[in-house]
Amino acid sequence: MEVDPKFAREIIALGGKDLKKCMQCANCSVVCPLSPEDDPFPRKEMIWAQWGLRKRLLKDPNVWLCYNCADCSAYCPRDAKPGQVLNAIRARVISEYAWPKFIGKILNQPWGFPIFVIIVPAIILGALIAWANPGIFTGALPSGAVETSKLLPIENVEIAGFVLGGLALLIGLIGMWRYWLAITDGGGMEYTVKPLENAEVEIKGKSGFMGLYFFEAFFFVLRDILYHNWFKACDANKPRFPAHLLIFYGFIGLALAAAGDVIGIGEVVGVELPVKLVYPPPWPWEILSMKEFDAAYAIMALFKLVGLLGGIAVIVGSAVAIWNRLFNKRSKELGSYYDWFFLLVVLLVGITGYCVAIARLFESTAAYWLYLIHLYFVFMLLVYAPYSKFAHMLYRTVAMIYAWTRDRYPKNVPKYFWEAI
């Protein structure tokens, strides 16, 4: 057993400040609705964190089965906030497996704020903007109808977005793969060795990453992610369910709207499309004024509508999440810098995006400056995704798959598809 005293201090610094209050009574494991009956959590994780068992915690999938619903914190007699401790451990897991590792460690510390919020975006985003429109720094704004594509050509913005987004996705998948190898001891065949009475050994194997059992587990885990079944089991922090649901599907809506932009760009750059589309996308209500129905016009307006609704969902969901952290006394989960950085960036992405839309609607040139501010927050959300709380969707997914294959699904969460409908 390798003890690392520095690890406990790292967990405390990342938000698990009440770690040492824990007296290991196991009340948290008893009341947690997501803890499986066999080998429950989070009591043992609290003990390991106090002892500084770094290697054991960094490859423990149980920390991702916790949704920080705060049932354990609400009933903890010592107010040790086990949910917040596990949240801090998850932040440390992301910084451990993300590549390169030093970025995750710096980003999730308050002292790294000026580096990654001011210096890095100023350099990279400034270079990309200069590439998209070399004359932008003269301060002259486009004349005529207000269209953001006049300030920065939309094809250049989308190319930069695809490059940065693709790089962020690749880095995130590298971290997810490294974590999968850690929790499965290599990701290959798993063996369970059971001694028999006659001293012989029975060996049972389960298929690894590429086995059919993995894909079966992935199907059921995807169902639970889409339905948010695990959130429904929580009691002390019920507002987290609608907040997360709105943010989750809001981002899906924004992704579909972005896909519509990409399709529409085909008209801008001269790509032959089966249907002649309209760019920029019209406002949804403009369909009502059409004298003759135009399918291409209606399709782009529909993409615009989905984006507007997605933006509302993201704003409302993140606002509810922030309100819940500030005023839900029962949950006792204010959060740490790691949580607030992500939440505020998500909220500001939604707000600035809507401000751009409103300014464009009223033909205000303020839309151009608001657009640059919006791109700044989108940059932080997208580029830092593999190192911030945004990466939880990758790590939690593989941990849930692992739990399903090991028959460690929570007792209060329906396991089969027809039980969750």
C-alpha positions, 0 to 999 in steps of 0.5 A, spaced: 500 500 500 503 506 497 501 512 501 501 519 498 500 525 503 500 530 498 494 527 494 490 528 500 492 535 500 490 536 493 483 533 494 482 538 499 485 544 495 480 541 489 474 542 493 474 536 498 475 541 504 471 537 509 475 530 508 478 530 514 471 531 518 469 524 516 469 519 522 468 513 517 461 511 520 459 508 513 452 512 513 454 515 506 454 508 503 447 506 507 443 512 504 446 513 497 441 511 492 446 510 487 451 505 491 451 498 489 449 493 494 456 489 493 462 493 495 458 500 496 461 507 496 463 512 498 465 510 505 472 506 502 473 512 498 473 517 503 478 512 507 482 512 501 483 519 500 484 520 508 490 515 507 492 518 500 492 512 496 493 516 490 493 510 485 487 506 488 483 512 487 485 514 480 483 507 477 477 507 482 470 507 477 466 508 483 468 515 484 464 516 477 458 512 479 457 518 484 452 524 481 453 528 487 446 528 489 448 530 496 444 525 499 450 523 503 452 530 505 445 531 507 445 525 512 452 526 514 453 527 522 459 530 521 458 534 515 464 531 511 460 532 505 462 526 501 459 528 495 464 534 494 470 530 496 468 525 490 467 531 486 474 533 487 477 526 486 473 526 479 477 533 478 483 530 479 482 524 475 481 528 469 487 532 470 491 525 471 489 522 464 488 528 460 493 529 455 498 533 456 497 532 463 500 539 466 494 543 462 489 539 466 492 541 473 493 548 471 486 549 469 483 546 475 487 551 479 485 558 481 492 561 480 491 558 473 485 563 471 489 568 468 493 564 464 488 560 460 482 565 461 486 571 458 493 570 455 492 563 451 485 565 448 488 572 447 494 569 443 490 563 439 483 567 438 487 573 436 491 569 431 484 566 428 480 572 428 486 575 424 486 570 419 479 570 418 479 577 417 486 581 417 482 588 417 478 587 423 483 590 428 482 597 424 476 597 428 472 599 422 465 595 422 461 592 416 456 597 413 449 595 411 445 589 414 447 586 420 450 579 419 456 576 423 459 573 416 461 580 414 465 581 420 468 574 420 467 569 414 462 564 416 466 558 412 473 561 416 469 560 423 467 553 421 473 551 419 477 554 425 471 551 430 472 544 426 479 544 427 479 546 434 473 541 436 476 535 433 483 536 436 479 537 443 475 531 441 481 527 440 485 529 446 478 527 450 478 520 447 485 519 449 484 521 456 478 516 456 482 511 453 487 511 458 482 511 464 479 505 461 485 501 460 487 503 468 480 501 470 480 494 466 488 493 468 489 493 460 482 493 457 483 486 455 480 480 458 478 480 465 479 474 469 475 472 476 479 466 480 475 463 485 478 457 489 474 451 490 474 446 496 478 441 492 484 446 491 483 446 484 482 453 481 476 455 477 477 461 472 472 465 469 473 470 463 469 476 461 470 479 454 474 486 454 473 492 450 471 489 443 467 484 446 459 484 445 458 485 452 461 491 452 457 494 446 451 491 450 453 495 456 454 501 452 446 501 449 443 501 456 448 506 459 446 510 453 439 509 454 440 512 462 444 518 459 439 520 455 433 519 460 437 521 466 435 515 470 441 516 475 438 523 477 431 520 478 434 516 484 436 522 488 432 525 493 436 531 497 438 535 490 432 534 486 433 541 482 439 538 479 435 533 474 431 538 470 438 543 470 442 538 467 437 535 463 436 542 460 443 543 459 444 536 456 439 537 450 440 544 450 447 543 447 444 537 442 440 543 440 445 548 439 449 542 435 444 541 430 443 548 429 451 548 428 450 542 423 445 547 419 450 552 419 455 547 416 450 545 411 448 552 409 455 554 408 455 549 402 451 555 398 457 560 400 463 556 398 460 554 392 459 546 393 453 543 389 448 540 394 441 536 392 437 542 395 439 549 394 439 552 401 438 559 404 444 562 408 444 566 413 438 562 416 432 565 416 428 567 423 423 562 424 417 566 424 419 569 417 416 562 414 409 565 416 410 571 411 412 566 405 407 566 399 409 560 396 412 554 401 420 553 400 422 547 403 430 549 403 427 556 406 423 552 411 429 547 413 434 552 415 428 556 419 427 550 423 435 549 424 434 556 427 429 555 431 432 549 434 438 553 435 434 558 439 430 553 443 437 550 445 440 556 447 434 558 452 435 551 455 442 552 456 441 559 459 435 556 464 439 550 465 445 553 467 441 558 471 438 553 475 444 549 477 447 556 479 441 558 483 441 550 486 448 551 488 447 558 492 441 557 495 439 549 496 441 549 503 439 541 504 444 539 498 450 543 502 454 543 495 456 550 494 462 547 489 469 549 488 473 553 482 472 546 478 465 547 478 464 554 477 469 555 472 465 550 467 458 553 470 459 560 468 462 559 462 456 555 459 452 560 462 456 566 458 456 562 452 448 561 452 447 569 454 452 572 449 449 567 443 442 570 445 445 577 445 448 576 438 441 574 436 437 580 439 442 585 436 442 582 429 434 582 430 434 589 431 440 591 426 444 593 431 452 594 430 453 591 437 452 584 434 459 585 432 462 586 438 457 581 442 459 576 437 467 576 438 465 576 446 461 570 444 466 566 440 471 568 446 467 564 451 465 558 445 473 558 445 474 556 452 468 551 452 470 547 446 478 548 447 478 546 454 473 541 454 478 535 455 481 538 461 475 541 465 468 538 468 466 538 460 470 531 460 465 528 465 461 525 460 467 521 457 469 518 463 463 517 467 460 514 460 466 508 461 465 508 468 458 506 467 459 501 462 464 498 466 459 498 472 454 495 468 459 489 465 460 488 472 453 487 475 454 493 479 448 498 477 445 501 482 439 498 486 435 504 485 436 505 477 432 500 472 437 496 469 433 494 462 430 498 457 423 496 458 423 498 465 426 505 464 420 507 459 
